[in-house]
Structure formats: structure tokens, C-alpha cells
Amino acid sequence: MKAQDKTSYDDLQLFAHQLLAGVPMTSLYRLDLPGGPIGMSILEIKEAVGFNTEKLDAGVVTKALFWVRGLIGRVFGWDDDEKLIESVSFLPRLTADEIGRSQIEPGRNEGISRVLYCFENEFAAEIINRTVHCFWVMATEPTANGYALYMAVYVRKLNWFTPIYMALITPMLKWIIYPALNRSVAINWNKTTGHENGKGELEQAHNTHQS
């Protein structure tokens, strides 16, 4: 855990700091991406690393965990509640100007997420079901030899079951799912940018879980 990475993320001029004020952050990772063209936007970096595409290979174990979670969600009816989504979504908190600035249409579905916005150096999406209201943010800043990519997850309590659910899944997220996704991000970046000798230095900057 590197406190300076958490501080660096907090110091970025991000709309997410305002929009998600009061929502607990449950994890923050920093991935150093060497090389790449100068002046890349977060959308270009997001596409280069393969987020929400078949390029993002999380591995067999992670895929199996997602399948099990999907099965449980269908059995208990966790994942299909349009009225809940409409009532708790943060989309209505965006102004017309913020919606107009977004490089991706707010409200568009990407996998299990719904896009909130995509500005020049930050992207945010939300996942809503009957267990949690989750937000994930990608933010970037240039470094001396490429880019620093921050990936933050925030979780808003929906009901009494949210802390229990998070306590159950946090070990899998921390030790299996997030590391696998981050390794795939680094691999895709190196392939896309041709940075053959780079491995993408992954550093867990901050990681907690709701109690």
C-alpha cells in the first residue's frame, strides 16, 4: 500500500471527487503504463487496454467466479430491477453541460455497467443491483515515460445486505479478480503500444472494505 498513490489520486482534478463525495472507496489501484503516444485521452487509453471488450482476458478462475455470481443473481433475482435502477442511479445528478461534454453517451450499457460520463482524463460507470450500488472510475495523468492509470471502486450501501455481500466477495475481488484484470490491462497496453519490454508496474495503492 502506497499512501502517496492515494494522495496523487486525490490531488487529480476529477469530477468523480465531487460526484462521489460521501461514497466509500473500497479499492484503488495504480498501473504505470510505459510508452504510448503523447496526449492520449482516457477514452483512447481505455480502448487500448481493452476495457469492456474480449481483449480483457481475466482468466479462467475469474470467468468462473463471474459465472457463479451471475447464476446466484438469477436464482435470487438480484440483477433485474429497473425501478431500483431508475431511483438510485447517479445519472440524474449530471448537468446538461456535463452530459454534453461526455465522449461516451451517459446511460449507455457497457457489459454489466452503465456509463455515467467520459471526460478527457476520467471515465466513470455504475453497477446497480439489489445487493450494491457500485461505481468504478478510471483516471489518467501523464508521467515522465508514459501514463499513470488509476482504477478506483466505490460502493454505496443500498440495504442491510450490502455490508454482508461486500464482506463475502471482497477477498475474491482483492486477491483474484482485480489482480487478474489489472494484469490483462498491462498486457494489452504493451501489445497495443508496442512496448515489448515493458511489463506495466502494478501497485496496489489503497485497498479497504466496508465493515
Secondary structure in CASP SS format (residue, H / E / C, confidence):
PFRMAT SS
TARGET T0000
AUTHOR 0000-0000-0000
METHOD secondary structure of the structure
MODEL  1
M C 1.00
K C 1.00
A H 1.00
Q H 1.00
D H 1.00
K H 1.00
T H 1.00
S H 1.00
Y H 1.00
D H 1.00
D H 1.00
L C 1.00
Q C 1.00
L C 1.00
F H 1.00
A H 1.00
H H 1.00
Q H 1.00
L H 1.00
L C 1.00
A C 1.00
G C 1.00
V C 1.00
P C 1.00
M E 1.00
T E 1.00
S E 1.00
L E 1.00
Y E 1.00
R E 1.00
L E 1.00
D E 1.00
L E 1.00
P E 1.00
G C 1.00
G C 1.00
P C 1.00
I C 1.00
G C 1.00
M C 1.00
S C 1.00
I H 1.00
L H 1.00
E H 1.00
I H 1.00
K H 1.00
E H 1.00
A H 1.00
V H 1.00
G C 1.00
F C 1.00
N C 1.00
T C 1.00
E C 1.00
K C 1.00
L C 1.00
D C 1.00
A C 1.00
G C 1.00
V H 1.00
V H 1.00
T H 1.00
K H 1.00
A H 1.00
L H 1.00
F H 1.00
W H 1.00
V H 1.00
R H 1.00
G H 1.00
L H 1.00
I H 1.00
G H 1.00
R H 1.00
V H 1.00
F H 1.00
G C 1.00
W C 1.00
D C 1.00
D C 1.00
D C 1.00
E H 1.00
K H 1.00
L H 1.00
I H 1.00
E H 1.00
S H 1.00
V H 1.00
S C 1.00
F C 1.00
L H 1.00
P H 1.00
R H 1.00
L C 1.00
T C 1.00
A H 1.00
D H 1.00
E H 1.00
I H 1.00
G H 1.00
R H 1.00
S C 1.00
Q C 1.00
I C 1.00
E C 1.00
P C 1.00
G C 1.00
R C 1.00
N E 1.00
E E 1.00
G C 1.00
I C 1.00
S E 1.00
R E 1.00
V E 1.00
L E 1.00
Y E 1.00
C E 1.00
F C 1.00
E C 1.00
N C 1.00
E E 1.00
F E 1.00
A E 1.00
A E 1.00
E E 1.00
I E 1.00
I E 1.00
N C 1.00
R C 1.00
T C 1.00
V C 1.00
H E 1.00
C E 1.00
F E 1.00
W E 1.00
V E 1.00
M E 1.00
A E 1.00
T E 1.00
E E 1.00
P E 1.00
T E 1.00
A C 1.00
N C 1.00
G E 1.00
Y E 1.00
A E 1.00
L E 1.00
Y E 1.00
M E 1.00
A E 1.00
V E 1.00
Y E 1.00
V E 1.00
R E 1.00
K C 1.00
L C 1.00
N C 1.00
W C 1.00
F H 1.00
T H 1.00
P H 1.00
I H 1.00
Y H 1.00
M H 1.00
A H 1.00
L H 1.00
I H 1.00
T H 1.00
P H 1.00
M H 1.00
L H 1.00
K H 1.00
W H 1.00
I H 1.00
I H 1.00
Y H 1.00
P H 1.00
A H 1.00
L H 1.00
N H 1.00
R H 1.00
S H 1.00
V H 1.00
A H 1.00
I H 1.00
N H 1.00
W H 1.00
N H 1.00
K H 1.00
T H 1.00
T H 1.00
G C 1.00
H C 1.00
E C 1.00
N C 1.00
G C 1.00
K C 1.00
G C 1.00
E E 1.00
L E 1.00
E E 1.00
Q E 1.00
A E 1.00
H E 1.00
N E 1.00
T C 1.00
H C 1.00
Q C 1.00
S C 1.00
END
